[in-house]
């Protein structure tokens, strides 16, 4: 199985420089804010988005990765971290990546404020850099993320099983920022508009696959592996692709039984287990996995015009990682 460390190998020195840059911008604070920021920075996880920024920049640059690319990576990563903090408040989640969430440690109102601080500080850093083309390219993702969050909450409250709505939500909530990460890396390295667009489409496809993979793991992996409660989507009323696949293909009796169970899943473990069993038994997970693979195939086709290199190979390996990951 491909590891994230293997993917990072061609850009390992640049990632170390990037981590130091993040610390210089957000580390070393005092008091409560400093404690919360330290917790956030030490819980950054895989760093998928900055890794993608640095890889796509390296793919399009003969002269190496510079400060402009580090800025792009900082902005995408910190927007992502702020969105996770806000997500945990909205979902009343006490865990994030196997650790206590910010809102669990310091209450929701402080979590909202530190998420807002990270966003505003990120924008301040971006604007003061003078890299206005890069900042405007990335900042569009914030409003799209917010749209996706509002849509998700609306559809969750109605237990909406629409395939069209699901794909729009995951594009806005997940794929758009991964797409922006890939295109911003290319833009930061001076790539042509055509190459920037190709990388955006590459990142969008990877992002769609990544979120579908997350939704599959919610049905198949334990909380000890993922670092968050299993069947969390069902608890929160979210109807994701593995379940949509079953609702669309099941006979009327099973479909009605599943739809009747959904409003009870927030508080009833037996109902959650019933839905999980139905999804796995009826092939919802496998059909969702096929959709995920189709997005990854699309992503890899966009890498085909590039000459083989360690960086290009790392992006191909990223697609394999998304397909195989267990957390």
Secondary structure, 3 states (H helix, E strand, C coil): CCCHHHHHHHHHHHHHHHHHHHHHHHCCCCHHHHHHHHHHHCCCCCCHHHHHHHHHHHHCCCCCCCHHHHHHHHHHHHHHHHHHHHHHHHHCCCEECCEECHHHHHCHHHHHHHHHHHHHHHHHHHHHHCCHHHHHHHHHHHHHHHHHHHHHHHHHHHCCCCHHHHHHHHHHHHHHHHHHHHHHHHHHCCCCHHHHHHHHHHHHHHHHHHHHHHHHHHHHCCHHHHCCCCCHHHHCCCCCHHHHHHHHHCCHHHHHHHHHHHCCCCCCHHHHHHHHHHHHHCCHHHHHHHHHHHHHHHHHHCCCCCCCCHHHHHHHHHHHHHHHCCC
